[in-house]
Amino acid sequence: MEKAMKLLGTGPFWDDLAVGDRFRTVGRTLTETDLVNFVNLSWLTEELFTNTEDRKSMAIEGRVVPAALVYSCAEGLLLPMIQGTGLAFLSATLEVKGPTFVGDTIHVECTVTEARATSKGSRGLVRTENRVINQRHETVLTYNPLRMMKGRKG
């Protein structure tokens, strides 16, 4: 009799998680191409993101990227961790702690702060405190998503 094949690449069920559990993502370097594509897609055409000549008059020197791009990449890094078990993104607060620049490499560190069943026992609500960290070990963005996730039972 053949042994059942395990499915890899799916995230944990909500009831596999407990308050205090911690995990982190792999890293990702933000490139000039990422910035240009994101600015064009989102229409965030503020000179801070589009003017490469007159940087001395800008609020931030250097090739800064929008916090919305940092957040989007953070969510992309987290997706494999909830693949197949995440059902809905319900809410979050977001705080920008510092600038992120083209060439910075970010990763996300998460701590489970809430894990509880919904009225349907087969689903749960999980909130994490997510810190986006750059290669200099600086926290550049924090947010605390509340997600509905599948349960192991049901």
Buried (B, 14 or more C-beta within 10 A) or exposed (E): EEEEEEEEEBBBBBBBBEEEBEBBBEBBEBEEEBBEEBBEEEEBEEEBBEEEEEBEEBEEEEBBBBBBBBBBBBBEBBEEBBEEBBBEEEEBEBEBBEBBBBBBBBBBBBBBBBBEBBEEEBBBBBBBBBBBBBEEEBEBBBBBBBBBBBBEEE
